[in-house]
Amino acid sequence: PNNEFGISLSRMTEPADKEAWVKAILQYQESLKSRLKKEPSIKIDVDGVINYGKNTYNLLKCDVAAQLGKTLSKETSEICDKVKPIDPS
């Protein structure tokens, strides 16, 4: 089975939607920094940006897959082991 997936985001036109999106990503990136295992090779910039193939994008895929009860292919899952899972509470 193919365990790869991408994240596709629609364009936002309303300023309030854009602002809410950036705030949500900033909060997510802050949470990633606190969840990283002692791993100097993983750098998370808290900038409100998700770039395809970069750490925030890949870790977001890990979190989405975990919430769906899925596992990712080995290439992607290696980065998943470098962050603690989201606390469900």
C-alpha positions as CSV (number, residue, x, y, z in Angstrom):
1,P,0.0,0.0,0.0
2,N,1.0,3.6,-0.6
3,N,1.6,5.3,2.7
4,E,2.5,8.7,1.3
5,F,0.2,11.7,1.3
6,G,0.6,15.4,0.7
7,I,-1.1,18.4,2.2
8,S,-2.9,20.7,-0.2
9,L,-4.1,24.0,1.0
10,S,-6.6,26.2,-0.8
11,R,-5.9,29.8,-1.4
12,M,-7.4,32.2,1.1
13,T,-8.7,35.5,0.0
14,E,-10.1,37.0,3.2
15,P,-7.6,38.8,5.4
16,A,-9.2,37.4,8.6
17,D,-8.8,33.9,7.3
18,K,-5.1,34.5,6.4
19,E,-4.5,36.0,9.8
20,A,-6.2,33.0,11.6
21,W,-4.1,30.6,9.5
22,V,-0.8,32.2,10.3
23,K,-1.7,32.3,14.0
24,A,-2.6,28.6,13.9
25,I,0.7,27.7,12.2
26,L,2.7,29.9,14.7
27,Q,1.1,28.0,17.6
28,Y,1.8,24.7,15.9
29,Q,5.4,25.6,15.3
30,E,5.8,26.7,18.9
31,S,4.3,23.3,20.0
32,L,6.8,21.5,17.8
33,K,9.7,23.2,19.4
34,S,8.6,21.9,22.8
35,R,7.9,18.4,21.5
36,L,11.3,17.9,19.7
37,K,13.4,15.2,21.2
38,K,17.0,16.3,21.8
39,E,17.8,16.5,18.1
40,P,20.1,19.3,16.8
41,S,19.6,18.4,13.2
42,I,15.9,19.4,13.3
43,K,15.4,23.1,13.1
44,I,11.9,24.6,13.4
45,D,11.6,28.3,12.5
46,V,8.6,29.9,14.1
47,D,7.6,32.0,11.1
48,G,4.0,30.9,10.3
49,V,5.1,29.3,7.1
50,I,4.8,25.7,5.9
51,N,7.1,24.9,2.9
52,Y,6.6,21.7,1.0
53,G,9.2,19.1,2.0
54,K,10.6,21.2,4.9
55,N,10.6,20.2,8.6
56,T,7.3,21.8,9.6
57,Y,5.5,20.3,6.6
58,N,6.9,16.8,7.2
59,L,6.2,17.0,11.0
60,L,2.6,18.1,10.2
61,K,2.3,15.1,8.0
62,C,3.5,12.9,10.9
63,D,0.9,14.4,13.2
64,V,-1.9,14.1,10.7
65,A,-1.0,10.5,10.0
66,A,-0.8,9.7,13.8
67,Q,-4.2,11.3,14.3
68,L,-5.6,9.1,11.5
69,G,-3.9,6.0,12.9
70,K,-1.8,5.6,9.8
71,T,2.0,5.1,9.4
72,L,4.1,6.8,6.7
73,S,6.7,5.3,4.5
74,K,10.2,5.0,5.9
75,E,11.6,8.1,4.2
76,T,9.0,10.3,5.9
77,S,8.6,8.4,9.1
78,E,12.3,8.9,10.1
79,I,11.6,12.5,11.0
80,C,8.4,11.4,12.9
81,D,10.6,9.6,15.5
82,K,12.3,12.9,16.3
83,V,9.3,14.6,17.9
84,K,7.1,13.5,20.8
85,P,3.5,12.8,19.8
86,I,0.8,15.4,20.4
87,D,-0.7,15.1,23.9
88,P,-4.4,14.2,23.2
89,S,-5.6,16.0,26.3
